[in-house]
Amino acid sequence: MSDLLIVALVLLTIGWATLPLLPAIRELANPTDVEPLRMVGRDNADISRFARHFRDYIETSLRRLPAGARQGDYFGRLPDGTHFVRVAKLPGVLTKGAVPDGSHDRVVILEDPVVLEGDESFRLELFARADVTGGIGAEYRAVLGDGDVRLGAQSVVWRWIHASGTVFAGDGCALFGRTSSDTQISLGKDVGFERMGAPMIVVGDHPFPTAPPDSAEYLPFVSPDSAEQHGDHLRISSDAEIQEGVGVEGHLVVAGNLRIGRGARIRGSVKAHGEISLEPGAVVMGALVSGGSIVTGEGAWVKGPVIAEQQITLGPRTGVGDPAGQTTVSGRSVVLSPGSGVAGHIITSEGGHTAL
């Protein structure tokens, strides 16, 4: 065998052995772990899609009723055979005795503002064309409201709820599936949820939290020895801490855990492969992405999406986004403290709840 052939075989063997390492070599030479900073959410689907389709179906079906059946109370069937009742001639308070017998086993359409006593069980959809106030311990398959929808304490929604006005969920409610509003969602204590979407989602009787004012007096950020600058992204290959009152320009990528000190401000996006904690009053003007959990202190604020592989805990009066710039909070689970607020969507894979 000639020397040239031996050299060719050796080079070929080295080439085959190197192939699996090419992605790692490319990442080492040109790191791309800043790419997830542009992530805006895992699910951009229309959260109110079910409600919108239900509305279209009901309104189309009602328009097909005989002329004499379009006024007052009416029992009928939808095109798919589902029984429904339209309730129009009732006093301001809808008592259980006033509900026509069997109506809770039908799709119920309420034409006027209604206050329910509580403990009702709507086994099919409830469509309220005006404000509706539910009583304590009620159970709903799904709710669509043209006005405000108020759920009494300890009520359960099994599939979805949507309101053109505000959705109020009292203490101890359980909101399975999708909860959405064109205006606002207001949550009491110990409310469970899965997915929510509204221009404003708030916990308790508090105004929507806004960003602390910017200041020119932030302390300069001193990069650690493990930091490398890649364009406008600073990459730190260890745990990192942004000290109290420090300002950071540009984006930040951390290989370990990250602590952002009290009153610090990052004028960019942040990604950490480990845990992230924001101390009270800390501000991130871009996205906040964690390979672990995220915990925020009182009065912290994040402009962009907040995404974590594990749990996200928003402390008291923490704000995410604003009504004019809606965003997404997405994690395995999400805990919302009193006074916290999210403008946009909250998506969980294992459910979330408001703190007591």
C-alpha positions as CSV (number, residue, x, y, z in Angstrom):
1,M,0.0,0.0,0.0
2,S,1.5,3.3,-1.0
3,D,2.2,6.1,1.5
4,L,-0.3,8.4,-0.3
5,L,-3.1,5.8,0.2
6,I,-2.3,5.4,3.9
7,V,-2.4,9.2,4.4
8,A,-5.7,9.3,2.6
9,L,-7.2,6.6,4.8
10,V,-5.9,8.3,7.9
11,L,-7.5,11.6,6.9
12,L,-10.7,9.9,6.0
13,T,-10.8,8.2,9.4
14,I,-10.2,11.5,11.2
15,G,-12.9,13.2,9.1
16,W,-15.5,10.5,10.0
17,A,-14.5,10.8,13.7
18,T,-14.8,14.5,13.6
19,L,-18.2,14.7,12.0
20,P,-20.2,14.3,15.3
21,L,-18.2,17.1,16.8
22,L,-18.8,19.7,14.2
23,P,-21.9,21.2,15.9
24,A,-19.9,21.6,19.1
25,I,-16.9,23.1,17.3
26,R,-19.2,25.5,15.4
27,E,-20.9,26.6,18.7
28,L,-17.5,27.1,20.3
29,A,-16.3,29.3,17.5
30,N,-19.5,31.2,17.0
31,P,-21.9,30.8,20.1
32,T,-25.6,30.8,19.1
33,D,-27.2,30.4,22.6
34,V,-28.5,33.9,22.4
35,E,-31.0,32.9,19.7
36,P,-33.8,32.0,22.2
37,L,-33.9,35.7,23.3
38,R,-36.1,36.3,20.3
39,M,-38.6,33.7,21.5
40,V,-42.0,35.2,22.2
41,G,-43.9,32.2,23.4
42,R,-44.4,28.5,22.9
43,D,-48.0,28.8,21.8
44,N,-49.4,31.8,19.8
45,A,-52.8,30.1,19.1
46,D,-55.9,32.3,19.6
47,I,-56.9,31.6,23.2
48,S,-60.5,32.7,22.6
49,R,-60.9,30.5,19.5
50,F,-63.5,28.1,21.1
51,A,-65.6,31.0,22.4
52,R,-65.5,32.8,19.1
53,H,-66.6,29.7,17.2
54,F,-69.4,29.0,19.7
55,R,-70.7,32.6,19.4
56,D,-70.8,32.3,15.6
57,Y,-72.6,29.0,15.8
58,I,-75.2,30.2,18.3
59,E,-75.9,33.5,16.6
60,T,-76.3,31.8,13.2
61,S,-78.7,29.2,14.7
62,L,-80.8,31.9,16.4
63,R,-81.2,33.8,13.2
64,R,-82.7,30.7,11.6
65,L,-85.5,30.5,14.2
66,P,-89.1,31.3,13.0
67,A,-90.0,35.0,13.4
68,G,-92.3,34.3,16.3
69,A,-89.6,32.4,18.2
70,R,-87.1,35.3,18.2
71,Q,-88.7,37.1,21.1
72,G,-89.2,36.1,24.8
73,D,-88.4,32.7,26.3
74,Y,-87.9,29.9,23.9
75,F,-87.1,26.2,24.1
76,G,-85.6,24.6,21.0
77,R,-82.9,22.6,19.4
78,L,-79.7,23.7,17.7
79,P,-78.9,22.2,14.2
80,D,-76.8,19.5,15.8
81,G,-79.7,18.4,18.0
82,T,-78.5,20.0,21.2
83,H,-81.4,21.4,23.3
84,F,-81.2,25.1,24.3
85,V,-83.3,27.6,26.1
86,R,-83.3,31.4,25.7
87,V,-84.3,33.1,28.9
88,A,-85.6,36.7,28.4
89,K,-88.5,37.4,30.8
90,L,-87.0,37.1,34.3
91,P,-86.6,39.4,37.3
92,G,-83.2,40.9,38.0
93,V,-82.3,38.0,40.3
94,L,-82.5,34.6,38.6
95,T,-83.5,32.1,41.3
96,K,-83.1,28.4,40.9
97,G,-86.9,28.1,41.0
98,A,-87.3,30.6,38.2
99,V,-85.1,28.6,35.8
100,P,-87.3,26.5,33.6
101,D,-87.2,22.8,34.6
102,G,-84.3,21.1,32.9
103,S,-82.6,24.2,31.6
104,H,-79.4,23.4,33.2
105,D,-79.1,20.4,30.9
106,R,-79.4,22.7,27.9
107,V,-77.4,25.4,26.4
108,V,-78.7,28.5,28.3
109,I,-78.9,31.9,26.7
110,L,-79.5,34.8,29.0
111,E,-80.8,38.0,27.4
112,D,-80.8,40.4,30.4
113,P,-78.4,41.1,33.3
114,V,-78.7,38.2,35.8
115,V,-77.6,37.5,39.3
116,L,-77.5,33.8,40.3
117,E,-78.0,32.4,43.8
118,G,-75.2,29.9,43.7
119,D,-74.6,26.1,43.5
120,E,-76.0,26.0,40.0
121,S,-74.6,23.4,37.6
122,F,-74.6,24.3,33.9
123,R,-73.8,21.0,32.2
124,L,-73.8,22.7,28.8
125,E,-72.6,26.2,27.7
126,L,-74.0,29.4,29.2
127,F,-74.2,32.4,26.9
128,A,-74.9,35.7,28.7
129,R,-75.7,38.6,26.4
130,A,-75.5,41.1,29.3
131,D,-73.6,41.2,32.6
132,V,-73.9,38.0,34.7
133,T,-73.0,37.4,38.3
134,G,-72.6,33.9,39.5
135,G,-73.2,32.7,43.0
136,I,-70.9,30.7,45.3
137,G,-70.0,27.2,44.3
138,A,-71.5,27.2,40.8
139,E,-70.3,24.8,38.2
140,Y,-70.0,25.7,34.5
141,R,-69.0,23.7,31.4
142,A,-68.2,26.9,29.5
143,V,-69.2,30.5,29.7
144,L,-69.5,33.3,27.0
145,G,-70.4,36.8,28.1
146,D,-71.1,39.9,26.1
147,G,-70.6,42.0,29.2
148,D,-68.8,41.3,32.5
149,V,-68.8,37.8,34.0
150,R,-68.4,37.5,37.7
151,L,-67.8,34.0,39.2
152,G,-68.7,33.5,42.8
153,A,-66.1,32.0,45.2
154,Q,-65.4,28.3,44.8
155,S,-66.9,28.1,41.4
156,V,-65.5,25.9,38.6
157,V,-65.3,26.3,34.9
158,W,-64.4,23.1,33.2
159,R,-63.6,24.0,29.6
160,W,-63.4,27.7,28.8
161,I,-64.7,31.2,29.7
162,H,-64.6,34.4,27.6
163,A,-66.1,37.8,28.2
164,S,-66.2,40.9,26.1
165,G,-66.0,42.8,29.5
166,T,-64.1,41.8,32.6
167,V,-63.9,38.2,33.9
168,F,-63.9,38.3,37.7
169,A,-63.0,35.0,39.4
170,G,-63.7,34.9,43.1
171,D,-61.5,33.3,45.8
172,G,-61.0,29.6,45.4
173,C,-62.3,29.4,41.8
174,A,-60.9,26.7,39.4
175,L,-60.5,27.8,35.8
176,F,-59.7,24.8,33.6
177,G,-58.9,25.1,30.0
178,R,-58.9,28.6,28.6
179,T,-59.8,31.9,30.3
180,S,-59.9,35.0,28.2
181,S,-61.3,38.5,28.0
182,D,-61.3,41.4,25.5
183,T,-60.8,43.7,28.5
184,Q,-59.4,42.3,31.8
185,I,-59.2,39.2,34.0
186,S,-59.3,39.9,37.7
187,L,-58.4,37.0,40.0
188,G,-59.1,36.5,43.7
189,K,-57.0,34.4,46.1
190,D,-56.2,30.8,45.5
191,V,-57.6,30.7,42.0
192,G,-56.4,27.9,39.9
193,F,-55.9,28.3,36.1
194,E,-54.3,26.7,33.0
195,R,-54.3,29.3,30.2
196,M,-55.3,32.9,30.3
197,G,-55.3,35.8,27.8
198,A,-56.4,39.4,28.2
199,P,-55.0,42.9,27.7
200,M,-54.7,43.0,31.5
201,I,-54.6,40.0,34.0
202,V,-54.4,41.2,37.6
203,V,-54.6,39.6,41.0
204,G,-56.7,41.3,43.6
205,D,-58.2,44.8,43.6
206,H,-55.0,46.6,42.4
207,P,-54.1,48.8,39.5
208,F,-52.0,47.2,36.7
209,P,-48.3,47.4,37.7
210,T,-46.1,49.8,35.7
211,A,-42.3,50.0,35.2
212,P,-40.3,51.9,37.8
213,P,-39.0,55.1,36.3
214,D,-35.7,55.0,34.4
215,S,-32.8,56.8,36.0
216,A,-29.5,58.1,34.7
217,E,-27.9,57.3,38.1
218,Y,-27.4,53.6,37.6
219,L,-24.0,52.2,38.7
220,P,-21.8,50.9,35.9
221,F,-21.8,47.1,35.3
222,V,-18.3,45.5,35.8
223,S,-18.1,42.3,33.7
224,P,-16.7,39.3,35.4
225,D,-13.6,37.5,34.1
226,S,-15.8,34.8,32.6
227,A,-17.6,37.2,30.4
228,E,-17.2,37.5,26.6
229,Q,-18.7,40.1,24.4
230,H,-20.5,38.9,21.2
231,G,-21.9,41.9,19.4
232,D,-24.5,43.4,21.7
233,H,-24.7,40.2,23.8
234,L,-22.5,39.7,26.8
235,R,-22.0,35.9,27.5
236,I,-21.0,34.8,31.0
237,S,-19.8,31.2,31.3
238,S,-20.6,30.9,35.1
239,D,-23.2,32.0,37.7
240,A,-23.7,35.8,37.7
241,E,-25.0,38.6,39.9
242,I,-26.0,42.1,38.9
243,Q,-25.5,44.2,41.9
244,E,-28.1,46.5,43.4
245,G,-28.7,49.7,41.4
246,V,-26.5,48.6,38.5
247,G,-27.5,49.3,34.9
248,V,-26.6,46.9,32.1
249,E,-26.7,47.9,28.4
250,G,-27.6,45.2,25.8
251,H,-28.5,41.5,26.1
252,L,-27.1,39.1,28.7
253,V,-26.6,35.3,28.4
254,V,-25.5,33.4,31.5
255,A,-24.4,29.8,31.6
256,G,-25.4,29.3,35.2
257,N,-27.8,30.9,37.7
258,L,-28.5,34.7,37.6
259,R,-29.4,37.1,40.4
260,I,-30.5,40.6,39.4
261,G,-30.2,42.9,42.4
262,R,-32.6,45.4,43.9
263,G,-33.4,48.3,41.6
264,A,-31.0,47.1,38.9
265,R,-32.0,47.6,35.2
266,I,-31.1,45.6,32.2
267,R,-31.8,47.4,28.9
268,G,-32.0,44.3,26.9
269,S,-33.0,40.6,27.1
270,V,-31.8,38.0,29.5
271,K,-31.2,34.3,29.2
272,A,-29.8,32.0,31.9
273,H,-29.4,28.3,31.7
274,G,-30.0,28.0,35.4
275,E,-32.3,29.8,37.9
276,I,-33.2,33.5,37.6
277,S,-34.1,35.8,40.6
278,L,-35.2,39.4,40.3
279,E,-34.9,41.4,43.5
280,P,-37.5,44.0,44.4
281,G,-37.7,46.8,41.8
282,A,-35.4,45.1,39.3
283,V,-36.3,45.8,35.6
284,V,-35.6,43.9,32.4
285,M,-36.5,45.8,29.3
286,G,-36.6,42.8,27.0
287,A,-37.3,39.0,27.4
288,L,-36.5,36.9,30.4
289,V,-35.7,33.3,29.6
290,S,-34.6,30.6,32.1
291,G,-33.7,26.9,31.8
292,G,-34.8,26.5,35.4
293,S,-37.2,28.6,37.5
294,I,-37.8,32.4,37.7
295,V,-38.7,34.2,40.9
296,T,-39.4,38.0,41.1
297,G,-39.4,40.3,44.1
298,E,-42.0,43.0,44.9
299,G,-42.3,45.7,42.3
300,A,-40.1,44.0,39.7
301,W,-41.0,44.5,36.0
302,V,-40.3,42.8,32.7
303,K,-41.2,44.3,29.4
304,G,-41.0,41.2,27.2
305,P,-41.9,37.5,27.4
306,V,-41.1,35.6,30.6
307,I,-40.3,31.9,29.8
308,A,-39.0,29.2,32.1
309,E,-38.6,25.4,31.8
310,Q,-39.8,25.1,35.4
311,Q,-41.9,27.3,37.7
312,I,-42.4,31.1,37.4
313,T,-43.3,33.0,40.6
314,L,-44.3,36.6,40.2
315,G,-44.0,38.5,43.4
316,P,-46.3,41.2,44.7
317,R,-46.9,44.1,42.3
318,T,-44.7,42.5,39.7
319,G,-45.6,43.5,36.2
320,V,-45.0,41.8,32.8
321,G,-45.7,43.8,29.7
322,D,-48.2,46.6,29.4
323,P,-51.7,46.8,27.7
324,A,-50.1,48.6,24.7
325,G,-47.4,46.0,24.4
326,Q,-48.8,42.6,25.3
327,T,-46.5,39.6,25.8
328,T,-46.4,36.1,27.2
329,V,-45.6,34.3,30.5
330,S,-45.0,30.6,29.9
331,G,-43.8,28.0,32.3
332,R,-44.4,24.5,33.7
333,S,-46.4,26.2,36.4
334,V,-47.1,29.9,37.3
335,V,-47.7,31.5,40.7
336,L,-49.2,35.0,40.8
337,S,-48.9,37.0,44.0
338,P,-51.4,39.8,45.0
339,G,-51.0,42.9,43.0
340,S,-49.1,41.2,40.2
341,G,-50.2,41.7,36.6
342,V,-49.6,40.3,33.1
343,A,-50.5,42.0,29.9
344,G,-51.2,39.3,27.3
345,H,-51.1,35.5,27.8
346,I,-50.2,33.1,30.6
347,I,-49.5,29.5,29.4
348,T,-48.8,26.6,31.7
349,S,-48.3,22.9,31.1
350,E,-49.1,21.8,34.7
351,G,-51.4,24.7,35.8
352,G,-51.0,27.7,38.0
353,H,-52.6,29.5,40.9
354,T,-52.8,32.8,42.7
355,A,-51.2,33.1,46.1
356,L,-53.2,33.3,49.3
